[in-house]
Amino acid sequence: MIRTGFATREGTAADNADAAKVYVLSNGTVGAAVIDGIGHGPHTSATAPLLAETAARVAAHRGALAGILSAGLLIADEGDDGEEANAVGVAVLVDDAGARAAWVGDCDVLGWDGTRLRRYSTPQVMGEWVRQYGPPVEIAAHYDDWVRVSLHSATVATTGEVDIPDEVVLLLLLSDGAHDQVPADVMEGLVREYHHDPQALANAIVAAARSDENGYRDDATVVVISRTA
């Protein structure tokens, strides 16, 4: 059985530029997506829900990769006014055969196997690229906000993909305002406490997002997908 939960929490900067959608086919297949708009431009908050809807619906029918790329096509051109929205995102297809996720940018997919919480995505940010070459972690961290791939330029070659193992019973799709501003130990503690209730877990995660030392807190969005026998 597949159950889902969704929650979002506006940050301190402006209106909420995150969006999410869960779409369920008649046969029970689930397509889901979390979109994180880049910045707060004139179209961002209005476009993000459209991108999430597209990614989730197409993912349910054609797979997570197709969902991400289809959403990207909606903003591949900057528009007549030159200020079309851009975003990053993660999509997943979950059915009786398993689960597969695709992402661009720094949205994340985490999985819980009943024992531990594991990250299955690799953030496409310059900080991760720098870490591969060995500089101190504090130097690499300065580049974590520099997104290397976004939806408007995403291709098959630049979109991350991963098959989620069968033993993973809970999936979390997260914007960076959730996974970056909820400490890892807090996140795992919430999963242990609320893993039986996807909606309660989603609510708890966005509520746990913390402001930084300057008082800034990003928009935080999560989709929780539970797949149990």
Accessible surface in RSA format (square Angstrom, percent):
REM  Atomic radii and reference values for relative SASA: ProtOr
REM  Chains: A
REM  Algorithm: Lee & Richards
REM  Probe-radius: 1.40
REM  Slices: 20
REM RES _ NUM      All-atoms   Total-Side   Main-Chain    Non-polar    All polar
REM                ABS   REL    ABS   REL    ABS   REL    ABS   REL    ABS   REL
RES MET A   1   141.47  73.3 102.30  67.7  39.17  93.3  77.66  66.0  63.81  84.5
RES ILE A   2    46.56  26.5  18.85  14.0  27.71  66.8  18.85  13.6  27.71  75.2
RES ARG A   3    86.97  36.5  82.12  41.9   4.86  11.6  42.82  58.5  44.16  26.8
RES THR A   4    50.75  36.1  26.06  26.4  24.68  58.8   3.27   4.4  47.47  71.8
RES GLY A   5     3.36   4.1   0.00   N/A   3.36   4.1   3.36   9.2   0.00   0.0
RES PHE A   6    83.27  41.7  75.58  46.8   7.69  20.0  75.58  45.8   7.69  22.0
RES ALA A   7    10.48   9.6   5.53   8.5   4.95  11.3  10.48  14.8   0.00   0.0
RES THR A   8    57.72  41.1  34.02  34.5  23.70  56.5  34.02  45.7  23.70  35.8
RES ARG A   9    78.58  33.0  74.14  37.8   4.45  10.6  26.37  36.0  52.22  31.6
RES GLU A  10    92.32  53.0  81.93  62.0  10.39  24.7  21.94  42.4  70.38  57.5
RES GLY A  11    10.95  13.5   0.00   N/A  10.95  13.5   0.95   2.6  10.00  22.4
RES THR A  12    74.96  53.3  38.77  39.3  36.20  86.3  44.04  59.1  30.93  46.8
RES ALA A  13    63.33  58.2  24.80  38.3  38.53  87.6  33.78  47.6  29.54  78.3
RES ALA A  14    43.22  39.7  25.12  38.8  18.10  41.2  41.60  58.6   1.62   4.3
RES ASP A  15    76.47  53.6  68.78  68.5   7.69  18.2  37.85  89.1  38.62  38.5
RES ASN A  16    32.75  22.6  23.62  22.8   9.13  22.0  16.44  39.6  16.32  15.8
RES ALA A  17     1.62   1.5   1.62   2.5   0.00   0.0   1.62   2.3   0.00   0.0
RES ASP A  18    11.10   7.8   0.30   0.3  10.80  25.5   0.00   0.0  11.10  11.1
RES ALA A  19    10.19   9.4   4.16   6.4   6.03  13.7  10.19  14.3   0.00   0.0
RES ALA A  20    21.85  20.1   0.16   0.2  21.69  49.3   0.48   0.7  21.37  56.6
RES LYS A  21    66.35  32.4  62.50  38.3   3.85   9.2  18.75  16.9  47.60  50.7
RES VAL A  22    34.86  22.9  16.74  15.2  18.12  43.7  16.74  14.5  18.12  49.1
RES TYR A  23    50.16  23.4  49.04  27.9   1.12   2.9  20.26  15.2  29.90  36.9
RES VAL A  24    83.20  54.7  60.39  54.7  22.81  55.0  60.39  52.5  22.81  61.9
RES LEU A  25    33.36  18.6  26.72  19.1   6.65  16.7  29.22  20.5   4.15  11.2
RES SER A  26   131.73 111.3  80.59 107.6  51.14 117.8  60.58 129.0  71.15  99.7
RES ASN A  27   116.29  80.2  77.64  75.0  38.65  93.1  45.37 109.2  70.92  68.5
RES GLY A  28    33.39  41.2   0.00   N/A  33.39  41.2  28.72  78.8   4.67  10.5
RES THR A  29    12.69   9.0  11.55  11.7   1.15   2.7   3.34   4.5   9.35  14.1
RES VAL A  30     2.87   1.9   2.87   2.6   0.00   0.0   2.87   2.5   0.00   0.0
RES GLY A  31     0.00   0.0   0.00   N/A   0.00   0.0   0.00   0.0   0.00   0.0
RES ALA A  32     0.00   0.0   0.00   0.0   0.00   0.0   0.00   0.0   0.00   0.0
RES ALA A  33     0.00   0.0   0.00   0.0   0.00   0.0   0.00   0.0   0.00   0.0
RES VAL A  34     0.00   0.0   0.00   0.0   0.00   0.0   0.00   0.0   0.00   0.0
RES ILE A  35     0.00   0.0   0.00   0.0   0.00   0.0   0.00   0.0   0.00   0.0
RES ASP A  36    13.06   9.2  12.87  12.8   0.20   0.5   1.64   3.9  11.42  11.4
RES GLY A  37     8.72  10.8   0.00   N/A   8.72  10.8   0.50   1.4   8.22  18.4
RES ILE A  38    78.35  44.6  63.21  47.1  15.14  36.5  67.26  48.4  11.08  30.1
RES GLY A  39    46.03  56.8   0.00   N/A  46.03  56.8  35.45  97.3  10.59  23.7
RES HIS A  40    72.12  39.4  36.76  25.6  35.36  90.5  29.07  30.0  43.05  50.1
RES GLY A  41    38.26  47.2   0.00   N/A  38.26  47.2  25.77  70.7  12.49  28.0
RES PRO A  42    96.79  70.5  54.48  49.7  42.31 153.8  68.52  56.6  28.27 175.7
RES HIS A  43    60.86  33.3  60.25  41.9   0.61   1.6  39.61  40.8  21.26  24.7
RES THR A  44     3.65   2.6   3.22   3.3   0.43   1.0   1.11   1.5   2.54   3.8
RES SER A  45    33.67  28.4  22.44  29.9  11.23  25.9  21.53  45.9  12.14  17.0
RES ALA A  46    84.10  77.3  55.30  85.3  28.80  65.5  66.02  93.0  18.08  47.9
RES THR A  47    18.49  13.2  15.77  16.0   2.72   6.5   8.03  10.8  10.47  15.8
RES ALA A  48     1.60   1.5   0.71   1.1   0.89   2.0   1.32   1.9   0.28   0.7
RES PRO A  49    70.21  51.2  63.96  58.3   6.24  22.7  65.87  54.4   4.34  27.0
RES LEU A  50    98.49  54.8  93.02  66.5   5.47  13.8  97.58  68.5   0.91   2.4
RES LEU A  51     0.99   0.6   0.99   0.7   0.00   0.0   0.99   0.7   0.00   0.0
RES ALA A  52     0.45   0.4   0.45   0.7   0.00   0.0   0.45   0.6   0.00   0.0
RES GLU A  53    52.35  30.1  52.35  39.6   0.00   0.0  24.86  48.1  27.50  22.4
RES THR A  54    26.02  18.5  21.29  21.6   4.73  11.3  16.69  22.4   9.32  14.1
RES ALA A  55     0.00   0.0   0.00   0.0   0.00   0.0   0.00   0.0   0.00   0.0
RES ALA A  56     0.00   0.0   0.00   0.0   0.00   0.0   0.00   0.0   0.00   0.0
RES ARG A  57   100.82  42.3 100.73  51.3   0.09   0.2  29.17  39.9  71.64  43.4
RES VAL A  58    38.07  25.0  35.89  32.5   2.18   5.3  38.07  33.1   0.00   0.0
RES ALA A  59     0.00   0.0   0.00   0.0   0.00   0.0   0.00   0.0   0.00   0.0
RES ALA A  60     5.85   5.4   0.00   0.0   5.85  13.3   0.00   0.0   5.85  15.5
RES HIS A  61   104.71  57.2  79.80  55.5  24.91  63.7  54.29  56.0  50.42  58.7
RES ARG A  62   182.59  76.7 151.71  77.3  30.87  73.5  53.71  73.4 128.87  78.1
RES GLY A  63    14.61  18.0   0.00   N/A  14.61  18.0  13.84  38.0   0.77   1.7
RES ALA A  64     2.12   2.0   0.00   0.0   2.12   4.8   0.00   0.0   2.12   5.6
RES LEU A  65    39.44  22.0  37.94  27.1   1.51   3.8  37.94  26.6   1.51   4.1
RES ALA A  66    31.44  28.9  23.64  36.5   7.80  17.7  29.53  41.6   1.91   5.1
RES GLY A  67     0.00   0.0   0.00   N/A   0.00   0.0   0.00   0.0   0.00   0.0
RES ILE A  68     0.00   0.0   0.00   0.0   0.00   0.0   0.00   0.0   0.00   0.0
RES LEU A  69    38.18  21.3  35.34  25.3   2.84   7.1  35.93  25.2   2.25   6.0
RES SER A  70    30.96  26.2  27.85  37.2   3.11   7.2   9.24  19.7  21.71  30.4
RES ALA A  71     0.00   0.0   0.00   0.0   0.00   0.0   0.00   0.0   0.00   0.0
RES GLY A  72     4.25   5.2   0.00   N/A   4.25   5.2   4.13  11.3   0.12   0.3
RES LEU A  73   136.56  76.1 117.45  84.0  19.11  48.0 117.63  82.6  18.92  50.9
RES LEU A  74    82.56  46.0  54.68  39.1  27.88  70.1  58.73  41.2  23.83  64.1
RES ILE A  75     4.05   2.3   0.80   0.6   3.25   7.8   0.83   0.6   3.23   8.8
RES ALA A  76    55.96  51.4  31.71  48.9  24.25  55.2  31.71  44.7  24.25  64.2
RES ASP A  77   106.34  74.5  96.87  96.4   9.47  22.4  41.16  96.9  65.18  65.0
RES GLU A  78   116.34  66.8 108.01  81.7   8.33  19.8  36.73  71.1  79.61  65.0
RES GLY A  79    30.69  37.8   0.00   N/A  30.69  37.8  21.76  59.7   8.93  20.0
RES ASP A  80   163.23 114.3 117.63 117.1  45.60 107.8  48.48 114.1 114.75 114.4
RES ASP A  81    84.72  59.3  55.47  55.2  29.25  69.2  44.48 104.7  40.25  40.1
RES GLY A  82    36.62  45.2   0.00   N/A  36.62  45.2  14.79  40.6  21.83  48.9
RES GLU A  83    98.85  56.7  87.41  66.1  11.44  27.2  32.29  62.5  66.56  54.3
RES GLU A  84    57.51  33.0  37.56  28.4  19.94  47.5   2.57   5.0  54.94  44.9
RES ALA A  85     7.98   7.3   1.52   2.3   6.46  14.7   5.95   8.4   2.03   5.4
RES ASN A  86    32.59  22.5  29.77  28.8   2.82   6.8  17.21  41.4  15.38  14.9
RES ALA A  87     1.24   1.1   1.24   1.9   0.00   0.0   1.24   1.7   0.00   0.0
RES VAL A  88     2.79   1.8   2.79   2.5   0.00   0.0   2.79   2.4   0.00   0.0
RES GLY A  89     0.00   0.0   0.00   N/A   0.00   0.0   0.00   0.0   0.00   0.0
RES VAL A  90     0.00   0.0   0.00   0.0   0.00   0.0   0.00   0.0   0.00   0.0
RES ALA A  91     0.00   0.0   0.00   0.0   0.00   0.0   0.00   0.0   0.00   0.0
RES VAL A  92     0.00   0.0   0.00   0.0   0.00   0.0   0.00   0.0   0.00   0.0
RES LEU A  93    38.01  21.2  37.81  27.0   0.20   0.5  37.81  26.6   0.20   0.6
RES VAL A  94     0.17   0.1   0.17   0.2   0.00   0.0   0.17   0.1   0.00   0.0
RES ASP A  95    44.02  30.8  36.69  36.5   7.34  17.3   9.03  21.3  34.99  34.9
RES ASP A  96   154.58 108.3 114.45 113.9  40.13  94.9  44.31 104.3 110.27 110.0
RES ALA A  97    96.25  88.5  56.60  87.3  39.64  90.2  68.40  96.3  27.85  73.8
RES GLY A  98    12.83  15.8   0.00   N/A  12.83  15.8  11.46  31.4   1.38   3.1
RES ALA A  99    10.41   9.6   0.00   0.0  10.41  23.7   3.14   4.4   7.26  19.2
RES ARG A 100    84.31  35.4  83.83  42.7   0.48   1.1  38.82  53.1  45.49  27.6
RES ALA A 101     0.00   0.0   0.00   0.0   0.00   0.0   0.00   0.0   0.00   0.0
RES ALA A 102     0.06   0.1   0.06   0.1   0.00   0.0   0.06   0.1   0.00   0.0
RES TRP A 103    15.14   6.1  15.14   7.3   0.00   0.0  15.13   8.1   0.02   0.0
RES VAL A 104     0.00   0.0   0.00   0.0   0.00   0.0   0.00   0.0   0.00   0.0
RES GLY A 105     0.00   0.0   0.00   N/A   0.00   0.0   0.00   0.0   0.00   0.0
RES ASP A 106    12.02   8.4  12.02  12.0   0.00   0.0   3.46   8.1   8.55   8.5
RES CYS A 107     0.10   0.1   0.10   0.1   0.00   0.0   0.00   0.0   0.10   0.1
RES ASP A 108     0.50   0.4   0.50   0.5   0.00   0.0   0.00   0.0   0.50   0.5
RES VAL A 109     0.00   0.0   0.00   0.0   0.00   0.0   0.00   0.0   0.00   0.0
RES LEU A 110    16.30   9.1  16.30  11.7   0.00   0.0  16.30  11.4   0.00   0.0
RES GLY A 111     1.26   1.6   0.00   N/A   1.26   1.6   0.00   0.0   1.26   2.8
RES TRP A 112     7.89   3.2   7.88   3.8   0.00   0.0   5.88   3.1   2.00   3.2
RES ASP A 113    55.25  38.7  35.05  34.9  20.20  47.8   6.27  14.8  48.97  48.8
RES GLY A 114    45.80  56.5   0.00   N/A  45.80  56.5  20.77  57.0  25.03  56.1
RES THR A 115    94.27  67.0  91.35  92.6   2.92   7.0  61.80  83.0  32.47  49.1
RES ARG A 116   131.66  55.3 130.32  66.4   1.35   3.2  44.97  61.5  86.70  52.5
RES LEU A 117    29.51  16.4   9.92   7.1  19.59  49.2   9.92   7.0  19.59  52.7
RES ARG A 118   111.58  46.9 106.98  54.5   4.60  11.0  19.08  26.1  92.51  56.1
RES ARG A 119   106.56  44.7  85.34  43.5  21.22  50.5  34.03  46.5  72.53  44.0
RES TYR A 120    30.61  14.3  15.79   9.0  14.82  38.6  10.09   7.6  20.53  25.3
RES SER A 121     4.08   3.5   0.00   0.0   4.08   9.4   0.25   0.5   3.84   5.4
RES THR A 122    78.42  55.8  76.46  77.5   1.96   4.7  43.59  58.5  34.83  52.6
RES PRO A 123    12.24   8.9  10.13   9.2   2.11   7.7  10.13   8.4   2.11  13.1
RES GLN A 124    29.02  16.2  26.55  19.4   2.47   5.9  14.19  30.2  14.82  11.2
RES VAL A 125     5.68   3.7   5.35   4.8   0.33   0.8   5.35   4.6   0.33   0.9
RES MET A 126    35.00  18.1  35.00  23.2   0.00   0.0  32.02  27.2   2.98   3.9
RES GLY A 127     0.00   0.0   0.00   N/A   0.00   0.0   0.00   0.0   0.00   0.0
RES GLU A 128    44.03  25.3  43.04  32.6   0.99   2.3   5.32  10.3  38.71  31.6
RES TRP A 129   107.27  43.0 106.10  51.4   1.16   2.7  88.82  47.4  18.44  29.9
RES VAL A 130    18.60  12.2  17.53  15.9   1.07   2.6  18.60  16.2   0.00   0.0
RES ARG A 131    79.89  33.5  62.56  31.9  17.32  41.2  37.68  51.5  42.20  25.6
RES GLN A 132   136.46  76.3  96.83  70.8  39.63  94.4  40.82  86.9  95.64  72.5
RES TYR A 133   151.47  70.7 118.22  67.3  33.26  86.5  87.92  66.1  63.55  78.3
RES GLY A 134    63.13  77.8   0.00   N/A  63.13  77.8  34.20  93.8  28.93  64.8
RES PRO A 135    46.11  33.6  31.03  28.3  15.08  54.8  37.68  31.1   8.43  52.4
RES PRO A 136    69.04  50.3  57.41  52.3  11.63  42.3  68.97  56.9   0.07   0.4
RES VAL A 137   106.45  70.0 103.54  93.7   2.91   7.0 103.66  90.1   2.79   7.6
RES GLU A 138   108.88  62.5 101.72  77.0   7.16  17.0  63.98 123.8  44.90  36.7
RES ILE A 139    81.61  46.4  81.46  60.7   0.15   0.4  81.61  58.8   0.00   0.0
RES ALA A 140     0.00   0.0   0.00   0.0   0.00   0.0   0.00   0.0   0.00   0.0
RES ALA A 141    53.53  49.2  40.18  62.0  13.36  30.4  40.45  57.0  13.08  34.7
RES HIS A 142   152.64  83.4 119.76  83.2  32.87  84.1  79.85  82.3  72.78  84.7
RES TYR A 143    85.72  40.0  84.24  47.9   1.47   3.8  38.05  28.6  47.66  58.8
RES ASP A 144    45.05  31.6  40.46  40.3   4.59  10.9  21.98  51.7  23.08  23.0
RES ASP A 145   129.96  91.0 105.87 105.4  24.08  56.9  36.72  86.4  93.23  93.0
RES TRP A 146   141.20  56.7 134.21  65.0   7.00  16.4 118.31  63.1  22.89  37.1
RES VAL A 147    41.36  27.2  20.99  19.0  20.37  49.1  20.99  18.2  20.37  55.2
RES ARG A 148   119.86  50.3  85.26  43.5  34.60  82.4  12.51  17.1 107.34  65.1
RES VAL A 149    20.89  13.7  18.20  16.5   2.70   6.5  20.77  18.0   0.12   0.3
RES SER A 150    11.71   9.9  10.69  14.3   1.01   2.3   4.09   8.7   7.62  10.7
RES LEU A 151     1.49   0.8   0.00   0.0   1.49   3.7   0.00   0.0   1.49   4.0
RES HIS A 152    83.89  45.8  73.01  50.7  10.88  27.8  42.24  43.5  41.65  48.5
RES SER A 153    60.78  51.4  42.06  56.1  18.72  43.1  38.20  81.3  22.58  31.6
RES ALA A 154    19.70  18.1   0.43   0.7  19.27  43.8   0.43   0.6  19.27  51.0
RES THR A 155    68.50  48.7  64.33  65.2   4.18  10.0  65.95  88.6   2.55   3.9
RES VAL A 156    98.59  64.9  89.98  81.5   8.61  20.7  89.98  78.2   8.61  23.3
RES ALA A 157    99.17  91.2  58.41  90.1  40.76  92.7  68.51  96.5  30.66  81.2
RES THR A 158    55.22  39.3  47.73  48.4   7.49  17.9  55.18  74.1   0.04   0.1
RES THR A 159    11.84   8.4   0.00   0.0  11.84  28.2   0.53   0.7  11.31  17.1
RES GLY A 160    14.57  18.0   0.00   N/A  14.57  18.0  14.54  39.9   0.03   0.1
RES GLU A 161    65.04  37.3  36.96  28.0  28.08  66.9   7.29  14.1  57.76  47.2
RES VAL A 162    32.29  21.2  28.22  25.5   4.07   9.8  32.29  28.1   0.00   0.0
RES ASP A 163    92.88  65.1  80.10  79.7  12.78  30.2  31.69  74.6  61.19  61.0
RES ILE A 164     6.40   3.6   0.00   0.0   6.40  15.4   0.05   0.0   6.36  17.3
RES PRO A 165    42.31  30.8  29.98  27.3  12.34  44.8  42.22  34.9   0.10   0.6
RES ASP A 166   118.23  82.8  96.14  95.7  22.09  52.2  36.24  85.3  81.99  81.8
RES GLU A 167   110.16  63.2  96.57  73.1  13.59  32.4  54.68 105.8  55.48  45.3
RES VAL A 168     1.15   0.8   0.85   0.8   0.30   0.7   0.85   0.7   0.30   0.8
RES VAL A 169    55.32  36.4  54.75  49.6   0.57   1.4  54.77  47.6   0.55   1.5
RES LEU A 170     2.26   1.3   2.26   1.6   0.00   0.0   2.26   1.6   0.00   0.0
RES LEU A 171     0.00   0.0   0.00   0.0   0.00   0.0   0.00   0.0   0.00   0.0
RES LEU A 172     0.01   0.0   0.01   0.0   0.00   0.0   0.01   0.0   0.00   0.0
RES LEU A 173     0.00   0.0   0.00   0.0   0.00   0.0   0.00   0.0   0.00   0.0
RES LEU A 174     0.00   0.0   0.00   0.0   0.00   0.0   0.00   0.0   0.00   0.0
RES SER A 175     0.00   0.0   0.00   0.0   0.00   0.0   0.00   0.0   0.00   0.0
RES ASP A 176    21.36  15.0  20.82  20.7   0.53   1.3   0.34   0.8  21.02  21.0
RES GLY A 177     0.56   0.7   0.00   N/A   0.56   0.7   0.56   1.5   0.00   0.0
RES ALA A 178     0.00   0.0   0.00   0.0   0.00   0.0   0.00   0.0   0.00   0.0
RES HIS A 179    25.77  14.1   8.11   5.6  17.66  45.2   8.10   8.3  17.67  20.6
RES ASP A 180    89.82  62.9  56.09  55.8  33.73  79.8  23.09  54.3  66.73  66.5
RES GLN A 181    28.01  15.7  21.24  15.5   6.77  16.1  19.00  40.4   9.01   6.8
RES VAL A 182     2.44   1.6   0.00   0.0   2.44   5.9   0.00   0.0   2.44   6.6
RES PRO A 183    44.67  32.6  32.65  29.8  12.02  43.7  44.37  36.6   0.29   1.8
RES ALA A 184    86.91  79.9  69.01 106.5  17.90  40.7  75.51 106.3  11.40  30.2
RES ASP A 185   111.47  78.1  92.67  92.2  18.80  44.5  49.60 116.7  61.87  61.7
RES VAL A 186    40.10  26.4  33.30  30.1   6.80  16.4  39.30  34.1   0.80   2.2
RES MET A 187     5.46   2.8   5.46   3.6   0.00   0.0   5.46   4.6   0.00   0.0
RES GLU A 188    46.49  26.7  46.49  35.2   0.00   0.0  11.58  22.4  34.91  28.5
RES GLY A 189    34.27  42.3   0.00   N/A  34.27  42.3  29.26  80.3   5.01  11.2
RES LEU A 190    26.71  14.9  26.19  18.7   0.52   1.3  26.19  18.4   0.52   1.4
RES VAL A 191     0.00   0.0   0.00   0.0   0.00   0.0   0.00   0.0   0.00   0.0
RES ARG A 192   124.40  52.2 109.79  56.0  14.61  34.8  45.25  61.8  79.15  48.0
RES GLU A 193   103.98  59.7  86.09  65.1  17.90  42.6  37.79  73.1  66.19  54.0
RES TYR A 194    64.04  29.9  64.04  36.4   0.00   0.0  27.89  21.0  36.16  44.6
RES HIS A 195    79.96  43.7  75.19  52.3   4.77  12.2  37.74  38.9  42.21  49.1
RES HIS A 196   111.62  61.0 100.07  69.6  11.55  29.5  75.75  78.1  35.87  41.7
RES ASP A 197    54.84  38.4  54.53  54.3   0.31   0.7   7.11  16.7  47.73  47.6
RES PRO A 198     5.44   4.0   5.36   4.9   0.08   0.3   5.44   4.5   0.00   0.0
RES GLN A 199    76.54  42.8  75.93  55.5   0.61   1.5  49.87 106.2  26.67  20.2
RES ALA A 200    28.96  26.6  21.54  33.2   7.42  16.9  25.91  36.5   3.05   8.1
RES LEU A 201     0.05   0.0   0.05   0.0   0.00   0.0   0.05   0.0   0.00   0.0
RES ALA A 202     0.00   0.0   0.00   0.0   0.00   0.0   0.00   0.0   0.00   0.0
RES ASN A 203    73.37  50.6  69.88  67.5   3.49   8.4  25.77  62.0  47.60  46.0
RES ALA A 204    19.76  18.2   9.49  14.6  10.27  23.4  17.95  25.3   1.80   4.8
RES ILE A 205     0.00   0.0   0.00   0.0   0.00   0.0   0.00   0.0   0.00   0.0
RES VAL A 206    11.08   7.3  11.08  10.0   0.00   0.0  11.08   9.6   0.00   0.0
RES ALA A 207    70.58  64.9  47.64  73.5  22.94  52.2  51.30  72.2  19.28  51.1
RES ALA A 208    23.98  22.0  11.47  17.7  12.51  28.4  21.76  30.6   2.22   5.9
RES ALA A 209     6.50   6.0   0.00   0.0   6.50  14.8   0.00   0.0   6.50  17.2
RES ARG A 210   134.93  56.7 128.53  65.5   6.40  15.2  51.04  69.8  83.89  50.8
RES SER A 211    58.27  49.2  33.32  44.5  24.95  57.5  16.43  35.0  41.84  58.6
RES ASP A 212    55.69  39.0  37.44  37.3  18.24  43.1  28.26  66.5  27.43  27.4
RES GLU A 213   163.03  93.6 117.34  88.8  45.69 108.8  69.16 133.8  93.87  76.6
RES ASN A 214   128.19  88.4  91.02  88.0  37.17  89.5  29.87  71.9  98.31  95.0
RES GLY A 215    42.39  52.3   0.00   N/A  42.39  52.3  29.62  81.3  12.78  28.6
RES TYR A 216    92.26  43.1  89.29  50.8   2.97   7.7  71.97  54.1  20.29  25.0
RES ARG A 217    29.37  12.3  29.37  15.0   0.00   0.0   0.04   0.1  29.33  17.8
RES ASP A 218    27.19  19.0  26.28  26.2   0.91   2.2   4.98  11.7  22.22  22.2
RES ASP A 219     5.27   3.7   4.70   4.7   0.57   1.3   0.43   1.0   4.84   4.8
RES ALA A 220     0.00   0.0   0.00   0.0   0.00   0.0   0.00   0.0   0.00   0.0
RES THR A 221     0.00   0.0   0.00   0.0   0.00   0.0   0.00   0.0   0.00   0.0
RES VAL A 222     0.00   0.0   0.00   0.0   0.00   0.0   0.00   0.0   0.00   0.0
RES VAL A 223     0.10   0.1   0.10   0.1   0.00   0.0   0.10   0.1   0.00   0.0
RES VAL A 224     0.00   0.0   0.00   0.0   0.00   0.0   0.00   0.0   0.00   0.0
RES ILE A 225     0.00   0.0   0.00   0.0   0.00   0.0   0.00   0.0   0.00   0.0
RES SER A 226     2.68   2.3   2.61   3.5   0.07   0.2   0.00   0.0   2.68   3.7
RES ARG A 227    33.07  13.9  26.85  13.7   6.22  14.8  21.27  29.1  11.80   7.2
RES THR A 228    56.40  40.1  47.10  47.8   9.30  22.2  47.93  64.4   8.47  12.8
RES ALA A 229   145.00 133.3  72.30 111.6  72.70 165.4 106.93 150.6  38.08 100.9
END  Absolute sums over single chains surface
CHAIN  1 A    10489.2       8020.1       2469.2       5662.4       4826.9
END  Absolute sums over all chains
TOTAL         10489.2       8020.1       2469.2       5662.4       4826.9
